[in-house]
Amino acid sequence: MYDLSLKLQRRILQGKKVAKLRKEGFIPSTVYGGQLDPILTQSLAVETAKLVKAAGRHTPINLIIDGKKKLAIIKNVEINPVRHDISHISFHAIKQTDVIIAEVPIVLVGKGESEAEKAGLIVLQAIEKIEIKAKPADLPESIELSIVNLTTDDDKLTVGDIDLPDGVEFADADQDLELAIASVYEPSALQAANEASGGDENANIEDVEIESDIEESANESQSR
């Protein structure tokens, strides 16, 4: 059921002494969770880096310790600020019946196929990830949302448009379903936003639209 696995060895070295492990090609780690006392562990750097890339922080993995499997997820990955490699990993042991809260990516599908894009409009994604909860076997790697039905610059996709798989719920019981995930814009509006922010590509288009509305209201007042 769970394809990803990593063999861990029990670790004796702690504190500053773990630097020796890293030089020998190992990454120190700690396994937390459940009724377990924290278990100090280590694993081969190359295999560990591959696992982290494949699993991310929400995919359940099998940790093999002393020949026994423990289901777990990655809770934290510490990165060396100079070498930009992994310096330590924290695993959290779970059970198949546990409900896990995880932040998963939102993937827009159907890019280039919407009437909006065919008409020269631009679809921008505002929210890249969302927190969900599910049992390990039901936890998806990502949430897909189709943009195919977007037509005009009045269209948008919200959290309420997400069709969650069976067994999956939003982590927040009061999740705002009106929160916009992706919106359609005229290229000229994006250009105006960029110019208004002095070339900042991350400018908020809504802020520019509000400023424009204020200017229009002011002009109308002066003309009265």
N, C-alpha and C positions, 0 to 999 in steps of 0.2 A: 504493500500500500504506500509506503514511504520509501522513495527511491534513493534519497540522499543519505549517506552515512559517513562517519568519521571515526577512526580508531584513536582513542585517547589513552595515554599512559599516565599513571599516577605520578604526581610531581612532589619532590621533596624540597627543592630549592625555592626560597621565597625572597621578597624584598629586592635589594640591589643584586643579589646573587643570580637572579633570573637572566641578567645580561649575558651570562655564560651560555644559557640555553639558546638564546637568539643567535649567538655566534656559531653555535653548533647546528643551526638550521631548524630549531624548534620554536614554536610559539606557545607561551604559557597561557593557561586558561583556568577558569573556575566554573564548576557546575553547581548551580543553586536550585532551590525549588522543592515543593512538597514537604515531606517529613525528613528530608535528607539534610544532614549537616553539609556545609559547602565542601566540595571535593576539589582539591588542587590537582590540575591535570596539565598535560602538554601534548602537542601533536606536531607532525612534520609541517614545516612552513609552506611548502609547495602544495601539499594536499589540502591544507587548511585554507589557503588563499582561494583555491578553486571552489571549495565548499561555500565559502562566504559569498563569492560572486554568484554562485548558482542559487543559493538559498535566500539570500537577503535576510531580512529580520522578521519574516512571517511564515516561512515554509518550514513545517516540522521535519526534523532530521533524526536519524538514529545514531546516538552516540554509543560506541562500543568500549566499555570499560571493564577490564578483568574478564573479557569474554562474554559479558552480558550487555544486552541492548537497553538503552534508556532513551525514550522519546523526549525530544527537547526542541526549543527554538533559540535562536540567537537573540540575546537581549541587548548586548552592547559590544561594539568593536572599537578598541582604542587604536588610533593611528599615530605613528611617530611623526611629529611635525617636520622633522628634517629629512628623513629617508622616505617618508610617505608609505611606509609598509606597516603591517599589523604588529602591534606590540603586545596586545592582550585581548582575549575574548571572554565574555561572560555568557554562559549558557543557562537556560532556565528549563529544568526538567518538568514535563507535563504528563498528563494521562490522556488516553484517547477519549475519555468522557468529559474532560475539562473544556470549558468554553473559553476560547482564546480571543483577546482583543488585539487586533493587528491593524497597522496602517498599510493599505495596499494602493498601488498606482491606479489611476483612472486612465484608460487607454481609449482615445477617440478612434473609431473605425469608420471606414467609408470616405476617407479623405480624398478630395478631388471628384467625388461622385455627386455631391449635393448641387441642387439648382443654384444655390447662392454662390458657390465657388465658380460654377460654369458661367455665371453672370458677371464675374470679376470681383465679387465680394470676398472678404477675408474672414475666416473663422479663427478666433483666438481662444485658447484654453486658459481659464482663470484659476482653476483648482486642479492640481496634479495628483493629489492623494486624498484618501478618505479613510476614517477609522471604521472598522466593522468588527463583528464578533461572531464566532462560530466554533464548533468542535473541530479539532485538527483535521479530520477526514473531509470536512466540508469547506475548509478555508481555501478560497480561490487565490491564485497568484496575482490576479489583477481583476479589475472591473471594467468591462467594455461598454462603451456608449456610442451608438451610431449617430453620425451627423448628416446622414443621407437626406433626411426630410427637411433640413434647413433650407429656406427659400429666400427670405428678404432680410434686410438689416434690422428688422423688428423681432426676428426669431432668436431664441436662445434655448439652451438646454440647462435644466436645473437638477439638483439632487433628486427631486421627485421623479425625474425621468429615468432614473436608474432602476433596472429590473434585477433585483438581487436574486442570486441562486437559492434553491431550497436549503433551508438550514442556516441561512446567513441573515444577520440583522445589522442595522447601523449601531455602532457602539453607544452613541448618544441617543437615549430614548426621546429626547426633545430636539432631535436633529432638524435643522431648518431646511425644509424641502424646497423652499423657494430660492435657495442659494444658487447663484448662477455658476455653472461649470464651464460653459462655452457660449460665446456670443458672436453674432455676425456684425461686421463693420464695413463701412465704405472705406476704400483706400484713402480717400481725401480726409476723412475724419481721423484716421491713424496718423496721417502726415501732419495734420494740425496739432494733434496731441504731442507728437515728437518735437515740432517746432516750439510749441508753448513751453515744453519742459527743457528747452535748450539742447535738444538732441538725445535726451534720455529715452532709450527704447522701451523702458519699463514704465513709462508714464501711464497714469490712469486715465483712460479715455473718458470715463464718466466725469472726472474732475474738470476736464476741458469743456465737456458739454454743459456742465453747471455754470462754469465761468461765462460761456457764450450766452446762456440764458439770462444771466445777471446783466451782461452788457446790453442785451436786447431790451430788457426791462428798463434799464437806465435811459436808453435812447428814446424809448416810448414816452417816458416821463418827461424828458426834456422837450419833446415835440408837442406836449399837451399845453 
